Amino acid sequence: MKRILIAGFLFCSVGSFAQKKNKIDPASQQINANKEATLVALNNAYEADKKTAFQIWEWAEVGYKEIKSAALHVQNLKNAGFTVETGVAEIPTAFVASYGSGAPVIGILAEFDALPGLAQTASPEKTTIEGKIAGHACGHHLFGTASVSAGIAIKNLIAAGKLKGTIKVYGCPAEEGGSGKVFMVRAGLFNGVDAVIHWHPDFYNGVTTMSALANKSAKFKFYGIASHAAMLPEQGRSALDAVEAMDNMVNMMREHIPQETRIHYIITSGGKAPNVVPDFAESYYYVRHPKRKEVVDIFERVVKAAEGAALGTGTRFQYDIIGGTHDLLINKTLAEVMQTNLEKVGGVTYTEAELNFAKKIQTSFMGAQIDIAAAATVKPLSYVNEGNNGSTDVGDVSYALPTVGMRAATWVPGTAAHSWQAVAAGGTEIGTKGMLVASKAMALTAIDLMSNPVLLAKALEEFNQSRGDYKYKALLGDIKPSLNYRD
C-alpha cells in the first residue's frame, strides 16, 4: 500500500510539474491574444487598404512630388486617431504620425514615391499608358499602405489598453534617389525612438539580412557658349562635349577602382538642336560601394573628372548633391523576432487567374525562371555581410537606432525591381496580397517589441556594438532637400 501511495504521489507530482511547465504565463497569453486580434483586424482592413494602394498606384507621383499620395496616408492616419505633423525636415510630403505616450517608442517607415517612366497597365504584357509620366516599379504604393495599416493596428491595441507605449508612422518621401529619410534623420525626427520597422516589396518573403550599398549622387552641370555649329563653330564652347568628356574619363576610371563599386549615369540634358553648339548640358551620377568611405573617395574622383572635362573643353561646371545614403546595419536580435512573426503569417497563395497572370508575365523575363510557388514560402534566416547591390536611405536610419526590415512577395517570382513587370503585378492583387503579408508581420513584430523591454535592450546593445565609435554624418552634407530633382 505504501508503495502504491508513493507511486501515486510521484505520479501526481510529475503531473503537476508538467501542467506548470506547459502553462502559458499571463503576459504571453496577452501577447498571443493581441497578435490574433491584430491578424483579424488587418484582414478586415484589407479591402480598404487595397483601395488605398491602387489609388496611389494610379497617381504614381515621383519623389518629393507625392502630394496626393502623402495626403491620403495622412488623412487615413488622422481618421484613425493619430496626431500628424506634416512638412517635417523641410519636405512638404514628409510627415510623422504619433499615437500613445511614453516608452517604448516604436517607429514604422512608410514610402510612397514612384519612378519616372515605366507607366504600365496591370497586365502581363508590356502596355504603356499614354500621358502618364511615372509608374510604381518599386512597389512603394504597397509599402506605404502596409506600414500605415500596421501602425493603425498597433494604435488600436494601445487605445484598448492592450499595449503601452507610443507608435509612430514616418511618411518618408523620395526614397528613389532623393534620400528623404536622410533629411529626417538629420532633423532629429528619430530621437527617442527605441526601434524602427520597415519592409520592401519583392518577389520573395524574407527578413532583410544583407547590408546595402552606400550611395552618393549629384547632377553635374556644364556651361558653354552657344554658336552656329556649321558657320561659326570656333566661337562656340560645347557643354555637351564637356559631359561626354567627363563620361569618358569616368568610364576609363572604372578599371582603377574597387570592383564592388557601381557607377551609373544618364545625360539629362544635351542640347536642343544639332546645329546649335549647346551652351548647357547636364549628367546625373550615382556612385555606390559597400563602404561609405569608399563612396566618398570615389565620388571625389568623379568630381575631378568633371573638373578636367570643363578645363579641356573651355567650359565651366558646378555640381549639385542630390542624395547620399549609408550602408545598412543589420540587427540580428530584431531580425530573429521578425522572422518568427513572418513565418507565422506565411507567404502568398495565387488564385488560378493570378497563376495564369504569373506564368504569362514570366515569359518576358530574362534569365532562369524562379518557381512561382516561391511566393508562398518564407526564406530562412541567412546572414550575409555584403552582397546586396541596392541602396536605401533606410541605411541612415539604421545608424541612428536599431532597425529591422523584411521583404514580401508582391511581384511574380523572378521579377526585377524597377521594371514594367513590377508595375504590372503591383496593380493587381498579387501585389496587395503581399502587402497584407507585410502589414501583418510588421504589426506582430511591433507587438513583441512593445511587450518585451528585454528584447529592446538587447537590440540596443547589438546596435551600439555594430555602430562602434562612428559618429553619424550625412553623406550629403548640409544641403537642403532637392525638391525638384525629378524635374
FIBAVO-789214 format. One line per 3 residues: number of its first residue (from 0); their letters; for each residue x, y, z of C-alpha. Coordinates in Angstrom, 2 decimals. Layout:
BEGIN
NUM	A	X,Y,Z ~ ...
***
This chain:
BEGIN
0	MKR	0.00,0.00,0.00 ~ 2.85,2.33,0.87 ~ 4.47,1.70,-2.49
3	ILI	1.21,2.41,-4.21 ~ 0.84,5.66,-2.29 ~ 4.40,6.66,-3.05
6	AGF	3.94,5.82,-6.70 ~ 0.70,7.76,-6.70 ~ 2.40,10.68,-5.00
9	LFC	5.18,10.64,-7.55 ~ 2.73,10.40,-10.40 ~ 0.74,13.37,-9.13
12	SVG	3.89,15.41,-8.58 ~ 5.14,14.80,-12.08 ~ 1.70,15.61,-13.49
15	SFA	1.54,18.89,-11.57 ~ 5.05,19.77,-12.76 ~ 4.07,19.08,-16.37
18	QKK	0.99,21.28,-16.03 ~ 3.07,24.14,-14.63 ~ 5.68,23.72,-17.33
21	NKI	3.11,23.88,-20.13 ~ 1.12,26.68,-18.59 ~ 1.42,29.95,-20.50
24	DPA	2.03,32.97,-18.27 ~ -0.49,35.85,-18.40 ~ 1.93,38.16,-20.24
27	SQQ	2.44,35.63,-23.04 ~ -1.29,34.99,-23.17 ~ -1.87,38.73,-23.67
30	INA	0.76,38.90,-26.42 ~ -0.81,35.96,-28.23 ~ -4.28,37.46,-27.85
33	NKE	-3.04,40.79,-29.20 ~ -1.49,39.06,-32.20 ~ -4.60,37.07,-33.02
36	ATL	-6.77,40.16,-32.74 ~ -4.36,42.09,-34.96 ~ -4.40,39.44,-37.67
39	VAL	-8.20,39.61,-37.71 ~ -8.15,43.41,-37.78 ~ -5.72,43.53,-40.70
42	NNA	-7.77,41.00,-42.63 ~ -10.79,43.23,-42.07 ~ -8.83,46.30,-43.22
45	YEA	-7.63,44.62,-46.41 ~ -10.31,45.90,-48.77 ~ -9.80,49.50,-47.65
48	DKK	-6.02,49.10,-47.81 ~ -6.29,47.64,-51.29 ~ -8.30,50.65,-52.40
51	TAF	-5.65,53.00,-50.99 ~ -2.79,51.13,-52.63 ~ -4.44,51.04,-56.05
54	QIW	-5.25,54.75,-55.82 ~ -1.61,55.61,-55.13 ~ -0.55,53.19,-57.90
57	EWA	-2.79,55.17,-60.25 ~ -1.41,58.54,-59.16 ~ 2.24,57.35,-59.41
60	EVG	3.83,60.56,-58.08 ~ 7.62,60.88,-58.20 ~ 9.94,61.83,-55.36
63	YKE	9.07,64.99,-53.40 ~ 6.01,65.43,-55.63 ~ 3.85,62.85,-53.79
66	IKS	1.31,65.48,-52.77 ~ -1.86,63.39,-53.17 ~ -0.27,60.13,-52.01
69	AAL	1.10,61.60,-48.79 ~ -2.17,63.44,-48.13 ~ -4.17,60.21,-48.45
72	HVQ	-1.95,58.44,-45.90 ~ -2.12,61.44,-43.57 ~ -5.92,61.51,-43.79
75	NLK	-6.18,57.79,-43.05 ~ -3.93,58.20,-40.02 ~ -5.85,61.22,-38.74
78	NAG	-9.12,59.35,-39.18 ~ -7.67,56.57,-37.05 ~ -6.81,59.00,-34.23
81	FTV	-3.16,59.79,-34.86 ~ -1.65,63.21,-34.32 ~ 0.17,64.04,-37.55
84	ETG	2.90,66.61,-38.12 ~ 3.34,67.36,-41.81 ~ 6.03,69.15,-43.80
87	VAE	8.78,67.93,-41.48 ~ 12.52,68.17,-42.30 ~ 11.72,70.96,-44.82
90	IPT	9.94,68.42,-47.05 ~ 6.31,69.16,-47.93 ~ 5.39,65.47,-48.34
93	AFV	7.18,64.16,-45.23 ~ 5.22,63.51,-42.05 ~ 5.33,61.91,-38.61
96	ASY	2.13,60.40,-37.19 ~ 2.07,59.59,-33.48 ~ -0.25,57.84,-31.06
99	GSG	0.16,56.92,-27.41 ~ 2.54,58.14,-24.76 ~ 5.68,57.08,-23.02
102	APV	8.01,54.19,-23.68 ~ 8.60,52.09,-25.57 ~ 8.50,54.11,-28.78
105	IGI	8.34,52.07,-31.99 ~ 8.55,53.56,-35.47 ~ 7.29,52.19,-38.77
108	LAE	8.61,53.57,-42.06 ~ 6.28,54.31,-44.98 ~ 7.29,55.15,-48.57
111	FDA	5.12,56.24,-51.49 ~ 7.21,57.63,-54.37 ~ 7.08,56.27,-57.93
114	LPG	9.77,56.08,-60.62 ~ 9.84,58.27,-63.73 ~ 8.85,56.40,-66.87
117	LAQ	7.60,52.82,-66.60 ~ 3.95,53.78,-66.93 ~ 2.42,50.32,-67.38
120	TAS	-1.05,48.82,-67.18 ~ -1.85,45.99,-64.76 ~ -1.43,43.36,-67.47
123	PEK	1.15,40.60,-68.13 ~ 2.08,42.20,-71.45 ~ 4.06,45.39,-71.87
126	TTI	1.46,48.09,-72.39 ~ 2.39,51.67,-71.61 ~ -0.11,54.34,-70.58
129	EGK	-0.11,57.42,-72.77 ~ 0.38,60.68,-70.93 ~ 1.47,59.05,-67.69
132	IAG	4.98,60.05,-66.62 ~ 5.73,57.51,-63.89 ~ 4.98,54.06,-62.55
135	HAC	5.28,52.22,-59.23 ~ 8.08,49.95,-60.40 ~ 9.39,49.51,-56.85
138	GHH	6.06,48.96,-55.17 ~ 6.09,51.93,-52.83 ~ 2.31,52.30,-53.18
141	LFG	2.17,48.99,-51.32 ~ 4.99,49.92,-48.95 ~ 3.33,53.00,-47.50
144	TAS	-0.12,51.44,-47.33 ~ 1.04,48.35,-45.42 ~ 3.04,50.48,-42.98
147	VSA	0.14,52.81,-42.27 ~ -2.18,49.85,-41.77 ~ 0.25,48.14,-39.37
150	GIA	0.60,51.39,-37.44 ~ -3.16,51.74,-37.11 ~ -3.43,48.15,-35.86
153	IKN	-0.93,48.91,-33.10 ~ -2.72,52.17,-32.29 ~ -5.94,50.22,-31.75
156	LIA	-4.24,47.97,-29.23 ~ -2.87,50.98,-27.34 ~ -6.29,52.64,-27.39
159	AGK	-7.87,49.48,-25.99 ~ -5.31,49.33,-23.16 ~ -3.77,46.12,-24.53
162	LKG	-0.36,47.73,-25.18 ~ 1.55,50.57,-23.55 ~ 3.84,52.98,-25.30
165	TIK	3.95,55.09,-28.45 ~ 3.64,54.13,-32.11 ~ 4.97,56.44,-34.82
168	VYG	4.44,56.14,-38.57 ~ 7.02,58.01,-40.64 ~ 5.97,59.25,-44.06
171	CPA	9.22,59.07,-45.99 ~ 9.25,60.68,-49.46 ~ 11.72,60.33,-52.33
174	EEG	13.48,57.11,-51.39 ~ 14.32,56.68,-55.06 ~ 17.37,58.89,-55.20
177	GSG	16.12,61.79,-53.12 ~ 17.34,60.46,-49.74 ~ 14.23,61.67,-47.92
180	KVF	14.96,59.70,-44.74 ~ 18.45,61.18,-44.51 ~ 16.98,64.63,-44.01
183	MVR	14.57,63.21,-41.47 ~ 17.40,61.58,-39.53 ~ 19.43,64.78,-39.77
186	AGL	16.47,66.74,-38.39 ~ 16.39,64.52,-35.29 ~ 12.97,63.05,-36.01
189	FNG	14.03,59.60,-34.82 ~ 15.44,60.81,-31.50 ~ 13.91,58.92,-28.59
192	VDA	12.63,56.04,-30.73 ~ 13.58,52.59,-29.45 ~ 13.37,50.65,-32.73
195	VIH	12.18,51.08,-36.29 ~ 10.41,48.53,-38.51 ~ 10.24,48.65,-42.30
198	WHP	9.68,46.43,-45.33 ~ 10.01,46.43,-49.10 ~ 8.16,44.79,-51.98
201	DFY	9.98,41.95,-53.75 ~ 9.36,38.55,-55.35 ~ 10.02,36.56,-52.15
204	NGV	9.22,36.64,-48.44 ~ 12.13,37.02,-46.06 ~ 13.72,39.15,-43.38
207	TTM	16.40,41.58,-44.58 ~ 19.74,40.10,-43.57 ~ 22.09,41.78,-46.06
210	SAL	23.56,45.24,-45.90 ~ 23.07,47.79,-48.68 ~ 25.47,49.83,-50.77
213	ANK	26.32,53.31,-49.58 ~ 25.47,55.81,-52.29 ~ 26.24,59.40,-53.25
216	SAK	24.62,61.17,-56.20 ~ 24.86,64.52,-57.93 ~ 23.90,66.41,-61.06
219	FKF	26.89,67.82,-62.96 ~ 26.03,70.98,-64.88 ~ 28.28,72.34,-67.62
222	YGI	28.02,75.83,-69.09 ~ 29.49,76.68,-72.51 ~ 28.97,79.21,-75.30
225	ASH	26.30,78.79,-77.95 ~ 27.10,79.30,-81.61 ~ 26.12,78.12,-85.10
228	AAM	27.54,74.61,-85.32 ~ 28.35,74.90,-89.08 ~ 29.04,78.59,-89.77
231	LPE	30.92,79.66,-86.63 ~ 31.82,76.56,-84.57 ~ 35.08,78.19,-83.44
234	QGR	33.09,80.74,-81.47 ~ 31.29,78.08,-79.53 ~ 32.24,76.01,-76.49
237	SAL	30.15,72.86,-76.23 ~ 28.73,71.94,-72.85 ~ 27.80,68.58,-74.35
240	DAV	31.45,67.96,-75.23 ~ 32.22,68.51,-71.56 ~ 29.58,65.99,-70.46
243	EAM	30.88,63.41,-72.92 ~ 34.49,64.05,-71.91 ~ 33.55,63.55,-68.25
246	DNM	31.67,60.37,-69.05 ~ 34.64,59.00,-70.99 ~ 37.05,59.72,-68.14
249	VNM	34.77,58.12,-65.56 ~ 34.35,55.06,-67.76 ~ 38.14,54.72,-68.03
252	MRE	38.38,55.15,-64.26 ~ 36.27,52.04,-63.72 ~ 39.34,49.86,-64.27
255	HIP	41.09,51.50,-61.34 ~ 38.50,51.43,-58.58 ~ 37.42,48.60,-56.24
258	QET	35.45,46.01,-58.17 ~ 32.45,46.19,-55.81 ~ 31.85,49.78,-56.96
261	RIH	28.80,50.67,-59.02 ~ 28.73,53.91,-61.04 ~ 25.69,54.83,-63.13
264	YII	24.88,57.97,-65.07 ~ 22.44,59.45,-67.53 ~ 22.66,62.59,-69.66
267	TSG	19.68,64.62,-68.55 ~ 20.31,67.50,-70.94 ~ 22.45,67.53,-74.08
270	GKA	21.23,70.45,-76.14 ~ 18.17,71.26,-78.21 ~ 19.28,71.13,-81.87
273	PNV	22.26,69.58,-83.71 ~ 23.14,72.84,-85.48 ~ 23.42,74.79,-82.22
276	VPD	26.51,74.36,-80.06 ~ 24.94,73.53,-76.67 ~ 25.63,76.15,-74.02
279	FAE	24.22,73.88,-71.30 ~ 24.42,70.16,-70.65 ~ 23.96,68.02,-67.58
282	SYY	24.64,64.49,-66.39 ~ 23.25,62.74,-63.30 ~ 25.61,60.34,-61.46
285	YVR	25.31,57.68,-58.77 ~ 28.38,56.27,-57.01 ~ 27.89,53.16,-54.86
288	HPK	30.08,50.88,-52.74 ~ 29.54,48.66,-49.68 ~ 31.68,51.04,-47.59
291	RKE	30.69,54.66,-47.17 ~ 34.33,55.89,-47.06 ~ 34.99,54.35,-50.48
294	VVD	31.91,56.09,-51.84 ~ 33.17,59.46,-50.61 ~ 36.66,58.90,-52.09
297	IFE	35.41,57.64,-55.48 ~ 32.86,60.43,-55.72 ~ 35.68,62.97,-55.32
300	RVV	37.46,61.33,-58.25 ~ 34.31,61.71,-60.32 ~ 34.30,65.41,-59.42
303	KAA	37.91,65.64,-60.60 ~ 36.88,64.10,-63.93 ~ 34.21,66.80,-64.28
306	EGA	36.76,69.47,-63.45 ~ 39.15,68.11,-66.10 ~ 36.36,67.91,-68.66
309	ALG	35.46,71.54,-68.12 ~ 39.08,72.61,-68.35 ~ 39.65,70.68,-71.56
312	TGT	36.53,71.99,-73.32 ~ 36.71,75.61,-72.23 ~ 33.51,75.38,-70.23
315	RFQ	32.71,75.82,-66.57 ~ 30.91,73.42,-64.29 ~ 29.19,73.03,-60.98
318	YDI	27.60,70.07,-59.27 ~ 24.59,69.80,-57.00 ~ 24.45,66.96,-54.48
321	IGG	21.11,65.19,-54.78 ~ 21.40,62.29,-52.36 ~ 23.71,60.32,-50.14
324	THD	22.94,57.21,-48.11 ~ 24.77,54.94,-45.71 ~ 25.11,51.19,-45.87
327	LLI	22.57,49.22,-43.80 ~ 23.27,47.91,-40.29 ~ 21.63,44.53,-39.67
330	NKT	20.28,43.87,-36.18 ~ 20.14,40.12,-35.63 ~ 18.18,40.43,-32.41
333	LAE	15.34,42.17,-34.19 ~ 15.70,40.01,-37.30 ~ 15.03,36.84,-35.31
336	VMQ	11.87,38.37,-33.84 ~ 10.59,39.41,-37.25 ~ 11.47,36.02,-38.76
339	TNL	9.30,34.25,-36.19 ~ 6.38,36.53,-36.98 ~ 6.82,36.32,-40.75
342	EKV	6.79,32.54,-40.52 ~ 3.57,32.76,-38.51 ~ 1.99,34.89,-41.24
345	GGV	3.30,32.83,-44.17 ~ 3.52,33.70,-47.86 ~ 1.19,34.43,-50.76
348	TYT	-1.11,31.95,-52.47 ~ -2.26,32.72,-56.02 ~ -5.72,32.11,-57.43
351	EAE	-5.97,30.32,-60.77 ~ -6.29,33.66,-62.58 ~ -3.25,35.03,-60.76
354	LNF	-1.31,31.88,-61.56 ~ -2.09,32.36,-65.25 ~ -1.00,36.01,-64.99
357	AKK	2.25,34.90,-63.34 ~ 3.02,32.26,-65.94 ~ 2.40,34.68,-68.80
360	IQT	4.47,37.50,-67.37 ~ 7.35,35.12,-66.60 ~ 7.78,34.55,-70.34
363	SFM	9.02,38.16,-70.58 ~ 11.79,37.66,-68.01 ~ 15.44,37.32,-68.91
366	GAQ	17.49,34.57,-67.27 ~ 16.44,31.47,-65.39 ~ 12.87,31.37,-64.14
369	IDI	12.04,31.01,-60.45 ~ 9.32,28.62,-59.33 ~ 6.07,30.54,-58.82
372	AAA	5.48,28.53,-55.65 ~ 8.32,30.52,-54.05 ~ 5.82,33.30,-53.33
375	ATV	4.08,31.01,-50.84 ~ 7.21,30.27,-48.80 ~ 9.32,32.18,-46.29
378	KPL	13.09,32.19,-46.64 ~ 15.08,31.03,-43.61 ~ 17.44,33.47,-41.91
381	SYV	20.85,33.58,-43.57 ~ 23.20,36.45,-42.78 ~ 25.46,37.89,-45.47
384	NEG	27.75,40.80,-44.60 ~ 27.80,42.14,-48.15 ~ 26.17,41.18,-51.40
387	NNG	23.17,43.46,-51.79 ~ 23.74,45.69,-54.81 ~ 20.92,48.10,-53.98
390	STD	20.95,51.23,-51.86 ~ 18.39,52.66,-49.47 ~ 18.06,55.69,-47.23
393	VGD	16.91,53.26,-44.53 ~ 20.67,52.83,-44.09 ~ 20.87,56.21,-42.39
396	VSY	18.02,55.28,-40.07 ~ 19.90,52.09,-39.18 ~ 22.84,54.24,-38.00
399	ALP	20.52,56.23,-35.73 ~ 18.74,53.41,-33.88 ~ 18.04,49.64,-34.04
402	TVG	16.27,48.85,-37.31 ~ 14.72,45.74,-38.83 ~ 13.12,45.07,-42.21
405	MRA	11.66,42.38,-44.41 ~ 10.64,41.68,-48.00 ~ 7.24,40.43,-49.10
408	ATW	6.29,38.71,-52.36 ~ 4.31,41.42,-54.11 ~ 5.71,40.54,-57.56
411	VPG	5.77,37.35,-59.57 ~ 8.86,35.31,-58.58 ~ 11.80,36.35,-60.74
414	TAA	10.57,39.92,-61.34 ~ 13.26,42.60,-61.39 ~ 12.62,45.77,-59.44
417	HSW	12.34,48.96,-61.50 ~ 10.70,47.07,-64.35 ~ 7.36,47.24,-66.15
420	QAV	6.65,43.75,-64.81 ~ 6.87,45.09,-61.24 ~ 4.43,47.87,-62.10
423	AAG	2.02,45.37,-63.65 ~ 1.97,42.97,-60.68 ~ 1.73,45.87,-58.25
426	GTE	-1.52,46.91,-59.86 ~ -3.15,43.56,-59.12 ~ -3.99,41.50,-56.04
429	IGT	-0.68,39.71,-56.48 ~ 0.75,42.95,-55.11 ~ -1.81,43.65,-52.43
432	KGM	-1.71,40.09,-51.08 ~ 2.00,40.55,-50.45 ~ 1.21,43.92,-48.90
435	LVA	-1.04,42.16,-46.39 ~ 1.76,39.74,-45.51 ~ 3.97,42.75,-44.74
438	SKA	1.42,44.63,-42.65 ~ 0.78,41.55,-40.55 ~ 4.44,40.67,-39.99
441	MAL	5.32,44.26,-39.08 ~ 2.41,44.61,-36.66 ~ 3.18,41.31,-34.93
444	TAI	6.83,42.35,-34.62 ~ 5.82,45.68,-33.10 ~ 3.67,43.84,-30.55
447	DLM	6.66,41.75,-29.46 ~ 8.92,44.79,-29.17 ~ 6.39,46.84,-27.22
450	SNP	5.71,43.90,-24.89 ~ 9.30,42.90,-24.12 ~ 11.77,45.52,-22.85
453	VLL	14.48,42.87,-22.66 ~ 14.35,42.46,-26.45 ~ 14.73,46.20,-26.96
456	AKA	17.65,46.37,-24.54 ~ 19.37,43.51,-26.33 ~ 18.76,45.12,-29.72
459	LEE	20.21,48.41,-28.47 ~ 23.29,46.66,-27.13 ~ 23.84,44.98,-30.50
462	FNQ	23.27,48.28,-32.30 ~ 25.89,50.04,-30.19 ~ 28.40,47.28,-30.89
465	SRG	27.71,47.36,-34.64 ~ 27.98,51.13,-34.94 ~ 31.04,51.28,-32.71
468	DYK	32.71,54.66,-32.31 ~ 31.37,56.00,-35.61 ~ 29.74,59.41,-35.27
471	YKA	26.96,59.66,-37.82 ~ 27.39,62.30,-40.51 ~ 25.11,62.58,-43.52
474	LLG	26.98,61.84,-46.75 ~ 25.03,64.58,-48.49 ~ 26.33,67.21,-46.06
477	DIK	24.21,70.16,-45.01 ~ 22.30,70.69,-48.27 ~ 18.56,71.24,-48.29
480	PSL	16.30,68.58,-49.84 ~ 16.45,68.69,-53.64 ~ 12.70,69.03,-54.01
483	NYR	12.89,69.40,-57.80 ~ 15.43,66.68,-58.52 ~ 12.94,64.87,-60.78
486	D	12.36,67.96,-62.96
***
